[in-house]
Amino acid sequence: MAVIRRNLVLSLAYNVVAVSLAVTGHMNPVLAAVLMPLSSMTVVLSSYRAKTF
């Protein structure tokens, strides 16, 4: 359960920061869209490392 919570927090935090920067104009929205899969890769790699998926 700890891995799920950690993955959820990491993904939500990354998405909130990236979307907020894109909405306020501090980051190009296209760049934010390209970087969005990074949050998914973080979750997958974290689960793989914990070997609990």
C-alpha positions, 0 to 999 in steps of 0.5 A: 500500500505504501508504494501505491501512495508514493506513486500517487503522490509523485504523479499528482505532484508532478502533474499539478506543478507542470499544469500550473506552470503551463496555465500561468504561461511559465512553461510552453503548453506543448512542453508540458504535454510532452513531459506529462508521460514522465509522471507515468514513467515515474510510477512504472519505474517506482513499481518495478523497483518495488516489485509489487505490481 
